[in-house]
Amino acid sequence: MARNYLVTVNGKPYDVVVEERGSAVPPQIPAAQLLTAAAPVVVQAAAPAPVTTLAPVTAQAPTPAPAPVPVASTADATPVNSPMPGKIWKLHVKEGDKVNEGQLVLILEAMKMENELYAPKAGTVVNVNCKEGDSVNTGDALLSIA
């Protein structure tokens, strides 16, 4: 047996048809019971974190990290920003790569579409702030070219 109802959500009325199906439907509970019969809420304290004992550290001379090769100054770098929220689908460049103006640098997936982003100028990629699979927002700096 189907019943028609008028349901208002956020001030907008909707006509709804509800069909009753066999015995799989739970018994009907009066609205007054739904509003007054609240189940008690039980809150449990979180278990304490396990204590880890660290092994003693032996004195060793630190090995110096190799000095990074300066690629270009980041002061005059031009950022490539995300034009919309989405996910980094494919990076076509890495730090230190030389690019030409208009060269494809990455593909951003947004709303099931692949959007190609191009280098705004010729230069060297000085930093990449994302990796494939990262979710990004509008305006996020994805990489910089100097």
Secondary structure, DSSP 4 states (H G I P E B T S, - for coil): -EEEEEEEETTEEEEEEEE--TTTSPPP--HHHHHH-PPPP---PPPPPPP-PPPPPPP-PPPPPPPPPP-S-STTPEEEE-SSSEEEEEE---TT-EE-TT-EEEEEEETTEEEEEE-SSSEEEEEE---TT-EE-TT-EEEEE-
